[in-house]
Amino acid sequence: MTNTAGVLPGGSRPAAEALGLRQWMGIAPSVVYVMWRREMVRYRRDKSQLYGGLSRTVLWLVVLGFGLGAALREIEGYTYGQYILPGVITLNVLFASLQCAIALVWDREVGLLREVMVSPAPVLSVTLGKLLGGATISVIQGSIPLLFMPLLYMPPNASLLDPSMAWTAVERAYDPLAIVQAWVVMFFMGIFMTALGVIVAARLKTYEGFGAISNGIIQPLYFLSGSIFPLRGVIGGVGFMEIPEAIRDELRRIGIFAIGGGWVVQLPVWLQVIVFANPVTYQLDMLRYVLLDFEQMPLVWDLLITFALPPVAAVVAAWSMTRMMKSR
């Protein structure tokens, strides 16, 4: 028998089965759905996340892509704007995921987490619902840069007001299969980053502390992932982009990504070690592979880290939440 707070007389939480909460393999789907829906309602009401994702896209993809792209004509045969597109998507995913995790600290401060503690909801289900909510929001935020893809595929000196040119750019930009694959990669990346944020948030005592730590997480993960500079390869290659698309595709097929004037980029060894130890490097490389058919890391490692690491991070996040609840 429980009291009005939902706590057993001995102070322990009531069992989910005793209160009729259905579970499947230790997970309560109804709890997962409620937590997921709560994150979606929070996101719908908070327009600042949407505006932030849009402003980051315009700043990094449009301004940086076309501004710095005027100096860096191409990277391995791709325009600079095309090259940094997966990086801008990753940046939006990082911000969305960690912002979702910040809510855990806020919920603890306002007392909402206490209500979860005394409920029969399994901690794993609560954590899974939060991670799925963060991953869903990450896909939405990460899709914003995809809206600008036709700009990156416009022929030189072409006008967006020309219907035929605009349609050609849209056809070159959007491959339905590639978009779906990109959403899958974003989803798993969102789960991993939200889990990482939950692990950090579970150890913090104040809401203000997470802001400083999140910036200390986002910036190193982003800048040390090859998002805005290549890990290795040829930059420049003046003349490659003027070759017809069909011939460029054939050259890429046989391994020629750049011709003409250019220079080879090779990171220092110490920086390579840091970049290769960064899991976001492989997730970003996987995203670049599905969108551009171009990768700089072993594809096996991209697949392994992108799809196998998030479940492990989710388990650690659930353990961290359990430990946090027991310590209160």
Order of alpha helices (4+ residues) and beta strands (2+ residues): alpha-alpha-alpha-alpha-alpha-alpha-alpha-alpha-alpha-beta-alpha-beta-alpha-alpha-alpha
